[in-house]
Amino acid sequence: MKTIHPSISIFSKNVNILRERKNLTYNQLGRKAGLSGEMIKLLEKGIRSPSLNSALLICEALDTKLTIVLREENQVGELNIQ
């Protein structure tokens, strides 16, 4: 069985919050990040874990930093978009 770090769940939830705040579809965010919309969907649902490269590309596409997206307190929607 594969062990999933708790930060992956935090990342997934926070990417979802930011994507929705920016009114982006999975496909739109995927295009901006150079990934597929299906990959974004799987990442947000916690089905897939992002590589470090994918995580950085997603953060860049959302105009934020990885350190922001990994903050646990942001799970409740208190993310500050920079």
N, CA, C and O atoms as a printed pandas DataFrame, in Angstrom:
     atom_number atom_name residue_name chain_id  residue_number  x_coord  y_coord  z_coord
0              1         N          MET        A               1    0.841   -1.190    0.000
1              2        CA          MET        A               1    0.000    0.000    0.000
2              3         C          MET        A               1    0.882    1.248    0.000
3              4         O          MET        A               1    1.864    1.331    0.737
4              5         N          LYS        A               2    0.520    2.195   -0.822
5              6        CA          LYS        A               2    1.288    3.430   -0.966
6              7         C          LYS        A               2    0.935    4.412    0.158
7              8         O          LYS        A               2   -0.240    4.666    0.423
8              9         N          THR        A               3    1.951    4.954    0.808
9             10        CA          THR        A               3    1.746    5.951    1.845
10            11         C          THR        A               3    1.651    7.331    1.210
11            12         O          THR        A               3    2.506    7.716    0.412
12            13         N          ILE        A               4    0.613    8.069    1.565
13            14        CA          ILE        A               4    0.407    9.420    1.047
14            15         C          ILE        A               4    0.678   10.413    2.176
15            16         O          ILE        A               4    0.096   10.315    3.257
16            17         N          HIS        A               5    1.552   11.351    1.918
17            18        CA          HIS        A               5    1.866   12.383    2.913
18            19         C          HIS        A               5    0.655   13.297    3.082
19            20         O          HIS        A               5    0.001   13.622    2.091
20            21         N          PRO        A               6    0.335   13.722    4.311
21            22        CA          PRO        A               6   -0.821   14.610    4.549
22            23         C          PRO        A               6   -0.775   15.913    3.746
23            24         O          PRO        A               6   -1.816   16.500    3.453
24            25         N          SER        A               7    0.417   16.358    3.396
25            26        CA          SER        A               7    0.534   17.600    2.613
26            27         C          SER        A               7   -0.080   17.475    1.230
27            28         O          SER        A               7   -0.478   18.479    0.638
28            29         N          ILE        A               8   -0.166   16.254    0.701
29            30        CA          ILE        A               8   -0.775   16.057   -0.614
30            31         C          ILE        A               8   -2.258   16.398   -0.545
31            32         O          ILE        A               8   -2.795   17.021   -1.461
32            33         N          SER        A               9   -2.912   15.998    0.518
33            34        CA          SER        A               9   -4.327   16.313    0.703
34            35         C          SER        A               9   -4.541   17.823    0.838
35            36         O          SER        A               9   -5.481   18.386    0.277
36            37         N          ILE        A              10   -3.656   18.457    1.588
37            38        CA          ILE        A              10   -3.732   19.914    1.758
38            39         C          ILE        A              10   -3.542   20.606    0.405
39            40         O          ILE        A              10   -4.296   21.514    0.054
40            41         N          PHE        A              11   -2.535   20.173   -0.346
41            42        CA          PHE        A              11   -2.269   20.729   -1.668
42            43         C          PHE        A              11   -3.511   20.596   -2.546
43            44         O          PHE        A              11   -3.929   21.561   -3.187
44            45         N          SER        A              12   -4.096   19.409   -2.573
45            46        CA          SER        A              12   -5.267   19.155   -3.420
46            47         C          SER        A              12   -6.426   20.087   -3.086
47            48         O          SER        A              12   -7.035   20.674   -3.980
48            49         N          LYS        A              13   -6.727   20.220   -1.805
49            50        CA          LYS        A              13   -7.837   21.076   -1.382
50            51         C          LYS        A              13   -7.574   22.538   -1.719
51            52         O          LYS        A              13   -8.469   23.249   -2.176
52            53         N          ASN        A              14   -6.351   22.976   -1.493
53            54        CA          ASN        A              14   -6.035   24.379   -1.734
54            55         C          ASN        A              14   -5.966   24.720   -3.221
55            56         O          ASN        A              14   -6.333   25.826   -3.616
56            57         N          VAL        A              15   -5.504   23.796   -4.041
57            58        CA          VAL        A              15   -5.533   24.020   -5.493
58            59         C          VAL        A              15   -6.975   24.162   -5.952
59            60         O          VAL        A              15   -7.291   25.020   -6.776
60            61         N          ASN        A              16   -7.850   23.316   -5.414
61            62        CA          ASN        A              16   -9.265   23.406   -5.768
62            63         C          ASN        A              16   -9.847   24.764   -5.389
63            64         O          ASN        A              16  -10.572   25.376   -6.173
64            65         N          ILE        A              17   -9.531   25.226   -4.198
65            66        CA          ILE        A              17  -10.034   26.527   -3.737
66            67         C          ILE        A              17   -9.545   27.639   -4.662
67            68         O          ILE        A              17  -10.335   28.481   -5.089
68            69         N          LEU        A              18   -8.266   27.649   -4.970
69            70        CA          LEU        A              18   -7.708   28.701   -5.823
70            71         C          LEU        A              18   -8.253   28.635   -7.244
71            72         O          LEU        A              18   -8.561   29.664   -7.845
72            73         N          ARG        A              19   -8.370   27.432   -7.771
73            74        CA          ARG        A              19   -8.890   27.274   -9.138
74            75         C          ARG        A              19  -10.315   27.809   -9.218
75            76         O          ARG        A              19  -10.660   28.521  -10.162
76            77         N          GLU        A              20  -11.132   27.473   -8.243
77            78        CA          GLU        A              20  -12.520   27.959   -8.244
78            79         C          GLU        A              20  -12.596   29.463   -8.030
79            80         O          GLU        A              20  -13.432   30.132   -8.638
80            81         N          ARG        A              21  -11.736   30.001   -7.177
81            82        CA          ARG        A              21  -11.724   31.459   -6.965
82            83         C          ARG        A              21  -11.365   32.218   -8.241
83            84         O          ARG        A              21  -11.829   33.335   -8.466
84            85         N          LYS        A              22  -10.546   31.602   -9.055
85            86        CA          LYS        A              22  -10.140   32.238  -10.313
86            87         C          LYS        A              22  -11.083   31.863  -11.461
87            88         O          LYS        A              22  -10.838   32.205  -12.619
88            89         N          ASN        A              23  -12.162   31.158  -11.120
89            90        CA          ASN        A              23  -13.165   30.748  -12.108
90            91         C          ASN        A              23  -12.548   29.995  -13.280
91            92         O          ASN        A              23  -12.886   30.237  -14.439
92            93         N          LEU        A              24  -11.645   29.086  -12.963
93            94        CA          LEU        A              24  -11.004   28.270  -13.987
94            95         C          LEU        A              24  -11.576   26.860  -13.960
95            96         O          LEU        A              24  -11.851   26.314  -12.892
96            97         N          THR        A              25  -11.752   26.281  -15.129
97            98        CA          THR        A              25  -12.129   24.873  -15.214
98            99         C          THR        A              25  -10.864   24.036  -15.048
99           100         O          THR        A              25   -9.754   24.568  -15.044
100          101         N          TYR        A              26  -11.041   22.726  -14.914
101          102        CA          TYR        A              26   -9.883   21.835  -14.860
102          103         C          TYR        A              26   -9.039   22.014  -16.124
103          104         O          TYR        A              26   -7.813   22.105  -16.060
104          105         N          ASN        A              27   -9.716   22.063  -17.268
105          106        CA          ASN        A              27   -9.003   22.182  -18.543
106          107         C          ASN        A              27   -8.258   23.507  -18.667
107          108         O          ASN        A              27   -7.131   23.545  -19.159
108          109         N          GLN        A              28   -8.883   24.586  -18.225
109          110        CA          GLN        A              28   -8.227   25.893  -18.310
110          111         C          GLN        A              28   -6.967   25.934  -17.448
111          112         O          GLN        A              28   -5.923   26.416  -17.885
112          113         N          LEU        A              29   -7.074   25.425  -16.220
113          114        CA          LEU        A              29   -5.886   25.399  -15.359
114          115         C          LEU        A              29   -4.842   24.466  -15.946
115          116         O          LEU        A              29   -3.650   24.771  -15.937
116          117         N          GLY        A              30   -5.289   23.340  -16.451
117          118        CA          GLY        A              30   -4.357   22.405  -17.071
118          119         C          GLY        A              30   -3.577   23.032  -18.207
119          120         O          GLY        A              30   -2.361   22.863  -18.297
120          121         N          ARG        A              31   -4.268   23.755  -19.075
121          122        CA          ARG        A              31   -3.592   24.431  -20.205
122          123         C          ARG        A              31   -2.577   25.443  -19.699
123          124         O          ARG        A              31   -1.457   25.511  -20.205
124          125         N          LYS        A              32   -2.968   26.233  -18.696
125          126        CA          LYS        A              32   -2.045   27.237  -18.146
126          127         C          LYS        A              32   -0.801   26.597  -17.533
127          128         O          LYS        A              32    0.288   27.168  -17.572
128          129         N          ALA        A              33   -0.981   25.398  -16.964
129          130        CA          ALA        A              33    0.125   24.715  -16.284
130          131         C          ALA        A              33    0.868   23.746  -17.202
131          132         O          ALA        A              33    1.893   23.187  -16.813
132          133         N          GLY        A              34    0.361   23.548  -18.406
133          134        CA          GLY        A              34    0.996   22.596  -19.312
134          135         C          GLY        A              34    0.679   21.151  -18.956
135          136         O          GLY        A              34    1.447   20.243  -19.274
136          137         N          LEU        A              35   -0.450   20.944  -18.299
137          138        CA          LEU        A              35   -0.901   19.615  -17.894
138          139         C          LEU        A              35   -2.289   19.379  -18.479
139          140         O          LEU        A              35   -2.897   20.296  -19.031
140          141         N          SER        A              36   -2.781   18.176  -18.362
141          142        CA          SER        A              36   -4.136   17.906  -18.843
142          143         C          SER        A              36   -5.163   18.308  -17.787
143          144         O          SER        A              36   -4.871   18.320  -16.591
144          145         N          GLY        A              37   -6.351   18.633  -18.244
145          146        CA          GLY        A              37   -7.441   18.923  -17.314
146          147         C          GLY        A              37   -7.771   17.714  -16.467
147          148         O          GLY        A              37   -8.131   17.846  -15.297
148          149         N          GLU        A              38   -7.647   16.531  -17.058
149          150        CA          GLU        A              38   -7.899   15.292  -16.317
150          151         C          GLU        A              38   -6.899   15.137  -15.173
151          152         O          GLU        A              38   -7.271   14.688  -14.089
152          153         N          MET        A              39   -5.647   15.498  -15.398
153          154        CA          MET        A              39   -4.633   15.424  -14.338
154          155         C          MET        A              39   -4.992   16.371  -13.198
155          156         O          MET        A              39   -4.877   16.005  -12.028
156          157         N          ILE        A              40   -5.424   17.582  -13.530
157          158        CA          ILE        A              40   -5.828   18.546  -12.487
158          159         C          ILE        A              40   -6.968   17.958  -11.674
159          160         O          ILE        A              40   -6.951   18.017  -10.444
160          161         N          LYS        A              41   -7.946   17.399  -12.345
161          162        CA          LYS        A              41   -9.099   16.791  -11.667
162          163         C          LYS        A              41   -8.651   15.679  -10.723
163          164         O          LYS        A              41   -9.090   15.629   -9.574
164          165         N          LEU        A              42   -7.783   14.791  -11.197
165          166        CA          LEU        A              42   -7.301   13.680  -10.372
166          167         C          LEU        A              42   -6.477   14.171   -9.188
167          168         O          LEU        A              42   -6.545   13.599   -8.101
168          169         N          LEU        A              43   -5.701   15.225   -9.397
169          170        CA          LEU        A              43   -4.909   15.805   -8.304
170          171         C          LEU        A              43   -5.826   16.411   -7.245
171          172         O          LEU        A              43   -5.629   16.190   -6.050
172          173         N          GLU        A              44   -6.821   17.171   -7.681
173          174        CA          GLU        A              44   -7.733   17.821   -6.738
174          175         C          GLU        A              44   -8.541   16.806   -5.941
175          176         O          GLU        A              44   -8.850   17.037   -4.772
176          177         N          LYS        A              45   -8.877   15.708   -6.553
177          178        CA          LYS        A              45   -9.662   14.674   -5.876
178          179         C          LYS        A              45   -8.798   13.752   -5.031
179          180         O          LYS        A              45   -9.319   12.865   -4.355
180          181         N          GLY        A              46   -7.480   13.950   -5.060
181          182        CA          GLY        A              46   -6.571   13.145   -4.266
182          183         C          GLY        A              46   -6.323   11.754   -4.822
183          184         O          GLY        A              46   -5.790   10.890   -4.126
184          185         N          ILE        A              47   -6.705   11.533   -6.066
185          186        CA          ILE        A              47   -6.503   10.235   -6.711
186          187         C          ILE        A              47   -5.061   10.096   -7.178
187          188         O          ILE        A              47   -4.496    9.003   -7.138
188          189         N          ARG        A              48   -4.468   11.190   -7.618
189          190        CA          ARG        A              48   -3.072   11.216   -8.069
190          191         C          ARG        A              48   -2.305   12.203   -7.196
191          192         O          ARG        A              48   -2.869   13.168   -6.681
192          193         N          SER        A              49   -1.027   11.946   -7.042
193          194        CA          SER        A              49   -0.139   12.860   -6.329
194          195         C          SER        A              49    0.702   13.594   -7.362
195          196         O          SER        A              49    1.172   12.983   -8.322
196          197         N          PRO        A              50    0.899   14.892   -7.179
197          198        CA          PRO        A              50    1.689   15.631   -8.161
198          199         C          PRO        A              50    3.185   15.387   -7.986
199          200         O          PRO        A              50    3.668   15.172   -6.874
200          201         N          SER        A              51    3.899   15.424   -9.088
201          202        CA          SER        A              51    5.353   15.484   -8.986
202          203         C          SER        A              51    5.690   16.889   -8.507
203          204         O          SER        A              51    4.843   17.781   -8.552
204          205         N          LEU        A              52    6.896   17.087   -8.058
205          206        CA          LEU        A              52    7.302   18.428   -7.640
206          207         C          LEU        A              52    7.182   19.391   -8.810
207          208         O          LEU        A              52    6.734   20.525   -8.642
208          209         N          ASN        A              53    7.581   18.945   -9.994
209          210        CA          ASN        A              53    7.499   19.794  -11.178
210          211         C          ASN        A              53    6.048   20.189  -11.466
211          212         O          ASN        A              53    5.765   21.359  -11.724
212          213         N          SER        A              54    5.137   19.228  -11.422
213          214        CA          SER        A              54    3.717   19.524  -11.676
214          215         C          SER        A              54    3.162   20.482  -10.635
215          216         O          SER        A              54    2.418   21.404  -10.969
216          217         N          ALA        A              55    3.518   20.269   -9.379
217          218        CA          ALA        A              55    3.046   21.150   -8.310
218          219         C          ALA        A              55    3.516   22.579   -8.546
219          220         O          ALA        A              55    2.750   23.526   -8.365
220          221         N          LEU        A              56    4.760   22.734   -8.944
221          222        CA          LEU        A              56    5.295   24.078   -9.211
222          223         C          LEU        A              56    4.623   24.714  -10.429
223          224         O          LEU        A              56    4.338   25.912  -10.422
224          225         N          LEU        A              57    4.372   23.932  -11.462
225          226        CA          LEU        A              57    3.685   24.454  -12.650
226          227         C          LEU        A              57    2.260   24.898  -12.319
227          228         O          LEU        A              57    1.795   25.927  -12.811
228          229         N          ILE        A              58    1.576   24.126  -11.492
229          230        CA          ILE        A              58    0.217   24.484  -11.082
230          231         C          ILE        A              58    0.237   25.769  -10.266
231          232         O          ILE        A              58   -0.587   26.657  -10.484
232          233         N          CYS        A              59    1.162   25.872   -9.337
233          234        CA          CYS        A              59    1.257   27.091   -8.524
234          235         C          CYS        A              59    1.552   28.310   -9.396
235          236         O          CYS        A              59    0.969   29.377   -9.202
236          237         N          GLU        A              60    2.445   28.146  -10.340
237          238        CA          GLU        A              60    2.760   29.248  -11.256
238          239         C          GLU        A              60    1.512   29.651  -12.053
239          240         O          GLU        A              60    1.246   30.839  -12.238
240          241         N          ALA        A              61    0.764   28.674  -12.514
241          242        CA          ALA        A              61   -0.455   28.950  -13.280
242          243         C          ALA        A              61   -1.515   29.643  -12.419
243          244         O          ALA        A              61   -2.350   30.386  -12.934
244          245         N          LEU        A              62   -1.477   29.401  -11.123
245          246        CA          LEU        A              62   -2.425   30.034  -10.191
246          247         C          LEU        A              62   -1.865   31.322   -9.585
247          248         O          LEU        A              62   -2.498   31.928   -8.720
248          249         N          ASP        A              63   -0.694   31.736  -10.031
249          250        CA          ASP        A              63   -0.049   32.959   -9.532
250          251         C          ASP        A              63    0.160   32.925   -8.019
251          252         O          ASP        A              63   -0.115   33.899   -7.317
252          253         N          THR        A              64    0.643   31.807   -7.540
253          254        CA          THR        A              64    0.918   31.685   -6.114
254          255         C          THR        A              64    2.180   30.858   -5.918
255          256         O          THR        A              64    2.781   30.388   -6.884
256          257         N          LYS        A              65    2.574   30.685   -4.673
257          258        CA          LYS        A              65    3.780   29.933   -4.340
258          259         C          LYS        A              65    3.401   28.600   -3.704
259          260         O          LYS        A              65    2.362   28.472   -3.057
260          261         N          LEU        A              66    4.257   27.627   -3.901
261          262        CA          LEU        A              66    4.015   26.307   -3.332
262          263         C          LEU        A              66    3.881   26.379   -1.810
263          264         O          LEU        A              66    3.055   25.674   -1.230
264          265         N          THR        A              67    4.670   27.210   -1.168
265          266        CA          THR        A              67    4.603   27.322    0.292
266          267         C          THR        A              67    3.223   27.806    0.753
267          268         O          THR        A              67    2.757   27.437    1.831
268          269         N          ILE        A              68    2.580   28.629   -0.066
269          270        CA          ILE        A              68    1.230   29.110    0.264
270          271         C          ILE        A              68    0.222   27.971    0.125
271          272         O          ILE        A              68   -0.633   27.786    0.992
272          273         N          VAL        A              69    0.321   27.217   -0.955
273          274        CA          VAL        A              69   -0.650   26.160   -1.242
274          275         C          VAL        A              69   -0.523   24.991   -0.259
275          276         O          VAL        A              69   -1.464   24.214   -0.098
276          277         N          LEU        A              70    0.623   24.866    0.390
277          278        CA          LEU        A              70    0.821   23.772    1.340
278          279         C          LEU        A              70    0.459   24.130    2.778
279          280         O          LEU        A              70    0.593   23.294    3.671
280          281         N          ARG        A              71    0.010   25.337    3.013
281          282        CA          ARG        A              71   -0.319   25.749    4.376
282          283         C          ARG        A              71   -1.619   25.105    4.832
283          284         O          ARG        A              71   -2.669   25.284    4.215
284          285         N          GLU        A              72   -1.534   24.366    5.902
285          286        CA          GLU        A              72   -2.687   23.620    6.396
286          287         C          GLU        A              72   -3.849   24.522    6.787
287          288         O          GLU        A              72   -5.004   24.169    6.549
288          289         N          GLU        A              73   -3.575   25.661    7.372
289          290        CA          GLU        A              73   -4.653   26.546    7.807
290          291         C          GLU        A              73   -5.486   27.060    6.640
291          292         O          GLU        A              73   -6.582   27.585    6.835
292          293         N          ASN        A              74   -4.964   26.907    5.433
293          294        CA          ASN        A              74   -5.683   27.391    4.258
294          295         C          ASN        A              74   -6.756   26.420    3.784
295          296         O          ASN        A              74   -7.481   26.736    2.840
296          297         N          GLN        A              75   -6.880   25.274    4.391
297          298        CA          GLN        A              75   -7.878   24.304    3.970
298          299         C          GLN        A              75   -9.294   24.852    4.068
299          300         O          GLN        A              75  -10.172   24.415    3.325
300          301         N          VAL        A              76   -9.528   25.782    4.952
301          302        CA          VAL        A              76  -10.874   26.309    5.148
302          303         C          VAL        A              76  -11.178   27.490    4.232
303          304         O          VAL        A              76  -12.187   28.172    4.412
304          305         N          GLY        A              77  -10.330   27.728    3.272
305          306        CA          GLY        A              77  -10.607   28.768    2.294
306          307         C          GLY        A              77  -10.047   30.127    2.624
307          308         O          GLY        A              77  -10.516   31.131    2.086
308          309         N          GLU        A              78   -9.065   30.191    3.486
309          310        CA          GLU        A              78   -8.491   31.469    3.878
310          311         C          GLU        A              78   -7.253   31.815    3.062
311          312         O          GLU        A              78   -6.424   32.612    3.502
312          313         N          LEU        A              79   -7.120   31.227    1.884
313          314        CA          LEU        A              79   -5.970   31.492    1.042
314          315         C          LEU        A              79   -5.936   32.946    0.589
315          316         O          LEU        A              79   -6.955   33.523    0.209
316          317         N          ASN        A              80   -4.760   33.513    0.637
317          318        CA          ASN        A              80   -4.562   34.849    0.097
318          319         C          ASN        A              80   -3.932   34.707   -1.273
319          320         O          ASN        A              80   -2.836   34.162   -1.406
320          321         N          ILE        A              81   -4.606   35.186   -2.272
321          322        CA          ILE        A              81   -4.048   35.132   -3.623
322          323         C          ILE        A              81   -3.108   36.299   -3.777
323          324         O          ILE        A              81   -3.484   37.452   -3.569
324          325         N          GLN        A              82   -1.873   35.988   -4.145
325          326        CA          GLN        A              82   -0.866   37.040   -4.261
326          327         C          GLN        A              82   -0.718   37.492   -5.666
327          328         O          GLN        A              82    0.090   38.376   -5.948
